[in-house]
Amino acid sequence: MINLSIGVAQLRGGADRSQDEAMGRQRGSQWPTAMLVASLAPLVVMIIVIVATWATRGLEAAVKVGSVAAVLLAAWALVPKAVGWWQRATKPAPPLTAVDVTRAKDILARQVGAQWKHEAALRSLGDPHPIPVPWRLTEHDELMDHPRLIASGVLAFSGQGADIAHLTNGFRALRCRRLVILGGPGAGKTTLAVQLLRELIRTRQPGEPIPVLLSAARWDTETYPRLHDWLGKCLGMDYPDLRAEKPGSDAPRTLAEGSEILPVLDGLDELPENARTKTLAALNSSMDESDQLILTSRSTEFRQAVEANEDVLTAAAVIEPQPLTPDVAADYLAACLPPKPKPAWTEVLNALRKETVPTLVGIASTPLGLWLIHATYILARRDPGPILHDLRLRDPPSLRAHLFDQLIPALIASRLPSDDPAEPFRPHRKWDPDQARRWLTYLARLTRDTRDLAWWRLAGYTLRPGAVRLVVGIITGLLGGLLYGLFALSAGIGVAVAVALVAGASVGIVSALFAKVWLKDTPGRAYLGLRGKIPSGAHRVRKEIVFGGCFGLMVGFVFGVFEETRLVLLFGHFPPSRAEMLIRFLGSGLSDGVLFAISGALAFGLVALAERPALARAASSAISTWGADRTLTFVKTIFSGLVTALAFGAAFVAIHEHIAMEPKHAAILGVVQGLIVGLAGGLVTGRHHAWLVFTIAVLRLAILRRLPRRLMPFLNDAHRLGLLRAVGPIYQFRHAELHDYLAAADEDTRSKSR
């Protein structure tokens, strides 16, 4: 029976194929006639025009008309090819197979694991061991869904952060594997989320989604109402390997849509109140029974979101930490000290165990307080006497402010600079503590609303779009005006000034229009290899080639007409009739247009090829995305400069007789002029300008003495010191409380200065 079914299917398939082939032959028999007419009609018209011109105006005029007609005929022949390329470019990519999805998940798991192994070491999450914060289900039932929806049996979730394997097993036992981690400031919410993420990666089982930690402040529910759409966008930016040739450029969206990602959303409380409510509603409307989630938030802000939304997070367990007891806190500090600590530390530990200093007990009851004591006194090897004996530090706010004030100089003093790759916890250079404090304070105030320090958004925070367009327009306009003015200097000062003004204004306006949306550009990367890129990126490369060719044809036509006009005015070679003048201008414009179309297609195609993602060794970090976008800017500029220089050189050699120059001198002039134009064009064209506008913003802020001129190395060192933490390519302050303290201190300083 099976064989019979297969045979019938094969017969049906054969019949279908025969029918398709017959229809194809019928369509094919109709196409030759249409193609023959479309191909021969322009040729016939061209021959008629040439013969008529020869009969009325002579052989020389007929030759000129023939050259123009040949260019038009060549352009006509390219139209069907260009249309075909465009259709293939806009054709959607084939869906990913199960093998592609598995490969993408493996790539992502390796990158996430390596990323957070390094970040956990920089944050000293296990030095000397994780802080044993006890966690248990919240006692506020109104914040959690029905127990039967959360767990199949009895709902139970408790354990210590030091025993992360037990907590991970508890998470896997949840019915939908959704967890909300609540707590007060500095309670260790993010630390627990990172520990769960690392353990889920380390013990990953077949079919499980890949946990990815993202800042909740990055999610704009107005732009991305669905969680999966936003996840796909973030994955493509933070983990560019997923868009490589294998598994494919559509991998981020496919993983997000297929519930193959476990989003770990950190910091719901960092959103404005209205945005928190919308985010909670968007989570409930986006997720189905296969979607997993881990969410962190301060308790008060989560309660407000639940009350405003009139609903909890569906099927999610909610846990909260318990305060650290004095004995547990003392044991942790003792483990950070030598086996035989100095008498001052013995006094501190005894006071903590006996609870004789309530302020110290209160500070040490949270992971943040223990970290501050460890960083400011133990790592810096300072005398802890002020903690016990300074009367000014007897109340909790004063002691906390004291620890925050001492944190930056203590970390800078305790970690000497080093360029050794084996020492990732040391900065690359020595920074002045007062300057570092002032710069970090400015950044804290600048990112007060988001807490996310994305380097490519700095220009958007500090520059206006009109200012960027003005700067770019002035710089490129001056270059273009100077270039064309010097070229026209032989015709006199007046002509040179006029040409410089017109050309400079044109170039400046066009460049300013290109710079209109630069403040919204995201980082890109360049890859100059070809292996595996042509098949997967062919549709985009073809699209860019068609666009570059059309753009080059337009620019070249204008350039040819402009050059012909300039030569006529310069040497006074006016054609005898308007018709011949028109033919001469069209011939120059079309010939230069074809040349520029070729160079434009080549330049845009090379840039599109260079922008294709390639397999990297690690996930994207802030410093790597910054360096990658800088490299991409240089690659685009160099490609554009070289290709345009060749095009200009060839064009000037072709017109060397008109400009009364030897071919080699004309070639040199064209190459130099094309190189300058191409370099400027490479800066203003393309899809990625994040590094360029970031550099403009940093230079402005450095002049105003608000930030260092070498901002990215400073941020990288602040991360290595432990003052900042990294979530993919985005920096955040190590603790939100440190961020808030610096921002508030800046407000106090500015109010006093008034």
Steps between C-alpha positions, in 0.01 A plus 500: 500500500784738588678427171177553310446837670854605422455396139177697466670803655789467260261473204314808620826684551614400154173617350527830684854548381400415143218753518735765640755428230234527232382833641861613518555409135184689408615808692847458354364495148335836568801666664749494204275715286451762771869498594601524135275803447619664823863447402481595132271804532761726665765376256280582200419844640870563565594408141229726359615796713866449405420477127279810517771696683763387248283614211420841649807599706787286382713212625645673810159580641382146423795357696412712804136399481604137464717513813212644702257245357741218582505607864121513506477158338743354755295649783184355343658156490581521874143583604362141488803376694457770761130418537582132542761578765251718685236227498747245634624748761152559639413131502470377863769267628408132541394398853753343732504123531511310830874449449548876454304572818709253700819650362383851586415396856841339543673815376293716733554272801878512454500876471269560796700259716833663414358849540363445849793294619720801432246746640447295819875506557513878450212542744672270755178303540690199632787676683561325732156337466148618417330698774256250663182705459192294602209509252141381544153547353347839571254527784292745298261272316352791306826526300496139379268295280299196611733225632338238275605705194857534626578143605348162416525385863572683821650842435833531681797716409773585750876481538821699533687683228809300596314179398404606149458142377210450743332822390548406133330166556216685670465725196492202263224344712268794439215427261577780253845588635421862574659674796486852645790598728406785733693686769610835628799706385819295499323176592680293236222465243723538195767278658249218544376546142857473368565192715186331369594589143848352534373182665229453236766534229741264679235230548309564178281211392387419144210714387536761774498867400814709533492754787596852390522789746366832375432829671126560526567870441593419138148385416281766345156343490373777273745399227496125576163403654595129486779359713621275218551787254714688751695185589585441134623857466721474811642161402601628158686792656657333806590169336586569133624144445135394474470701176800334337485273198423202720234483639376810313407866529148412617622295798438763774137546402448126455640419845289771662181398322558132571528547880861385482610791722453533875506879552648610831363854532697694758370813669129547436513764775737711287214585264261792564180403677282512188759301301515232774126448472517474120794260517318267739192507275715438192661198665163343579363567151816377322572170675331165451545176694839430336662833593730514804612810689710632788424856614669713769353806666489689823204390709324837525517573127377151409207536738407831337512341154278210613248735659491731199469206260248324725675174420812309599758342272325190372618165646810654660644416840606805702790480745654752740825500701532481874740731687846369566554422867797665675675164536465423128627847406794469741588156364503638144728793591727267696534279190614808303773575759823312571477208747646729769349846441630817661358598840288776345319246285456264793331788684269565203403132469430473874288816494306357207438165666399657832291768324655778709501746205147502347607709200763242403250217547251675273756563224633143516151349472496545121738375229559859387618602847737205524641580155558863598687402815701243308589742217575814703685347794608140436617536137652842573667362817383793705447525873128430568507705820275781367216251456490452878638818651410790268203668664398654167421152365259391771184517284447270194478778233828653616683167503363407159602838356846459653544160335383633161734799528798276574414239237650661188839598652520166682453291186739716297765476773458126556525393134818622335511534119612206288495404132535130575200315344520250786395774745150606392422674831763771459451817295728585210599839641497699824209741531470797730230415760352851502475512122355149489241600758408813301468308171295219652278754671427669167418163340273409792304822454491451124350150527272565796187397309631179343802390714635350175824650370499402132793679338317549169223692680737758650465729199122480526521603867733796444458617138210631298437362149534847356844539658624175346369597157657843533843363594498236226369748242764761583791256495404323176391828342837659572680198353283493188517875449877510545548209262290639214619856564865400459410305187333806344773744609645511148186679381554788742435584862139599440410177321686293762314667788165454325571134426620446859186652647263304277686169536556544875137584564384201293733254669421640845124483453511143365727389787279669757195320360682168531585582864137557595447170684853423611415543868279190477759278330605182679849347486610295201797283425723426203628166378731484198496122449295339225455144623133418544384857444409509131216242515328636812563867428447493125153654517618798702815545292292501181265753650787729597661458158179609328459795736866598468483478123190719480646747750831509310319548169316802638808654663717428197249656263491818708879495528542456122263785418667720761847424365391562141344831600815602686719411201280697261514805727871456562623454142212655308442197275133568428331249266362651176138406574273427795442145379871426492542665840225280639657190345839598641362557849296177496798306370726624778233441762415150382861390451597622848174358634583150374851527645367619836227235494764230472709652780193561716376145453843367587538725805152429640536129429835483680362688800196273515729200484721642774200559726397137497545348851757228552568249774682666787670356804275657760176687547490869433625725779493878517866536408476244219192657340666841522816367335300308238301807398819706482657237274188496284520879461862474386418214261212692342712810465793316345280305257316813392823700469683244288210424266412868452866586443517244220177631347616861510840406364346321203258789438778761502713294263204487262467880501870588520488674162216726608686611815829543311696253714714198434332167574723421799444843653127472441503155661682633807257790532202268463632248752570768760162664447319165500682389813389806694143473373494126568634533853238761582232288332604192697445687825153629419354198318414155629281365778725540804637827638488427874876533550515822299230686695632352828841646421346841426309491830804391703720773352238760589461369856877477544535865401236582761701288752203275573646173371847373403607517138568124508161408643479135393837404659382672818170309502684177432731563795206596722348166409823318582518684832149384590333841492296406193341176389433386145179355357597411145619819326347726767667629815316557827622611840597207720200569721198714431553657845846620393344648186231678702748624760730657241211658312357644823843621612536682169164666550605610850828639367331693220233640733767623742698656213197706406 
